[in-house]
Amino acid sequence: MIRKCLFPAAGYGTRFLPATKAMPKEMLPVVNKPLIQYGVEEARDAGLTQIAIVTGRGKRALEDHFDISYELEHQIKGTDKERFLDETRELIDQCSFAYTRQVEMKGLGHAILTGQPLIGDEPFAVVLADDLCLNPGGDPVLLQMVNLYKQFRCSIVAIQEVPREETSRYGVIAGEMIRDDIYRVNTMVEKPKPEDAPSNLAIIGRYILTPDIFELIAQTEPGKGGEIQITDALMKQAQRGCVLAYKFKGRRFDCGSAEGYVEATNYCFENFYN
């Protein structure tokens, strides 16, 4: 039902300068694996094997990562280092990768719209790679959302509770509770001040979107920060029909911040590499 996953990856990564001056933030390693690979593995494990990546200038490393490096593989062939490429090789074999460029950085909504030629007229997922989501021993977050889509057949955003003073960093929703982990969205605000936030339920970087979202984004005027916000388009969709917010099971690390990145690295090292 859902086959494609879109990765908006054209941003400058300014919160991680100077590291991201010449390296895509999506290639920052958590222990020894780049963020983008964690995201693609999550998509693959949810059954989404057609990977669409929206890139920009200076992002060639993303394409090179999901490709064969004949020189490197020749050098390490037959050594114990060869096994470090096993997971990447599996992704290359199991997934297809398509790329397009976002020429101007006009916000997440615009980045998703830029990916329309790679998606076509079908439902799809969106993953923001710097939101690292892990659920050891359970279903990956994206698989949880794909299973929900099979039941409800509408757009779904992943949410988590955040401290009220942090709402200005997120899109924030409010709505009717359907069950203890699902809300029918009736309000969605981009980066509200704490006193203006409708709740403390923040959208994080996992979405399931129906294809009509492209038309709605195209009709959306620039909003907060002069950017085309996906929350504004989703609010239009919620008014026309149904958008659900899902309080997912698992842990999320904000790897766009130094604090979240260090926390994620420590967590992965302690849980997966010892």
C-alpha positions, 0 to 999 in steps of 0.5 A: 500500500505504501511503497515510498519514503521521502527524505528531505535532505537539502538543509544547511544544518546550521545548528551543527556548523562548522561540521556541516560546512562541507558535510551533509548533516544527514551524514553525521555518524551516530557511533559508526553509522550515518543518520541517513542510514538509520532512517533508510533502515527504518523505512526498509523495515516498514516495507518502504523500499523505494527511497526518494531523497531531496538533496541540495548543493554539497550533498553528493555524499548522500548519493555516494553512500548508497552506492558501491565504492569499488576502490574501497571494497577492493582494498578491504576484500578478505579482511575483517573490515569487510563486515562493516559494509554489510548493512549498507550493502543490504540496503543497496540490494533491497532498496531503490534510490532516486534523487532530486534537488531543492534549488532554494531552501523554502521550508519543509513544505517546499522540500516535500513538494519538490519530491512530488515527481519522485512520489507520484500519486500515491501515499508515502512516508516522510522521514527527517533523518536528524530525528533519530527514532529507536524502539529496541525490541518493538516495531520501528516507529515508521512501521507503527505508523504504516500499520495505522495507515492501513486502518485509517487511510489518512495522513498521520503525524508522529507526536510526543509530549515536550516541555511547554517551554520548548513548543516554539521549536516544533509544530504543535497539535491539539485535537480529539482523543480517539484512544490514548495514543491517537488524536484527530487533529483539529488545530496545528500551529507551527512553532508557537510561543509557550503561552500560545501553544494549544498543547504540549504535543509536538510533531516530530520527523515522521509523517504518512501523507496522502498524495493530495497534500501536494496540491495543498502545499502548492496553495500554501503561502509562506508562513512562519519564518517566511517558509512554506510550512508542512503544518499549514498544508496539513491544517488545510487537510485536517479541515477537509477531512482527517489528519491523525496524530500518533503518540508513538512507542520508542525513543526519539533523539533530536540529532540536529542539536549537539545535546541530542546528538551526544545523547543518541551516540551514547545510547547507541554505543551502550545498547548496540556496540558493547 
